[in-house]
């Protein structure tokens, strides 16, 4: 269990958001507390960037609420084991905008609402919903993208096993400058490990060796990194 970080946002709000995060994790079929891991990892990165306390609070709230839009959409395919069809991907790409509305509805501040909206924006401008690029994306949203992806990669999903910490870090490095802000990846890699960074991979033998055909054809390359 991850502790409630009452020093960042109001305690009642934190408890309510953690409940919503648990509902979202369950809907997405995470066995472990995914959103709370993201919140802890994101705050470690934010602290390294010496971000202001209110920015860390908005980031913490957004980490807990980031996929609330998926719950609101109630789509069965989110829980399916197979890869998404292109139509399903397009439909699911609406969840950050719906999540922004939901974050407003549950009382998150405006900055947190916008972080929910922008948690799938990519450094190179290929993300959604607004195709922002580089510094157009707020630093906190770039941090959330890295924390969300690392936490997703190191946890088992219905469509793939958990990657080891080393394999997940390699994925971040591979996609730095594409999906992720290279500066955020660099800071993340320099962090002292915390409990929430530990992978749920069962054994290191589960991990396919790098540069194999299996790696090239992995089905979770883009949108399946994290939904
Ligand atoms: Fe998402």
Boltz pocket constraint, residues with backbone or C-beta under 6 A from the ligand:
constraints:
  - pocket:
      binder: B
      contacts: [[A, 66], [A, 67], [A, 95], [A, 119], [A, 120], [A, 226], [A, 227]]
      max_distance: 6.0
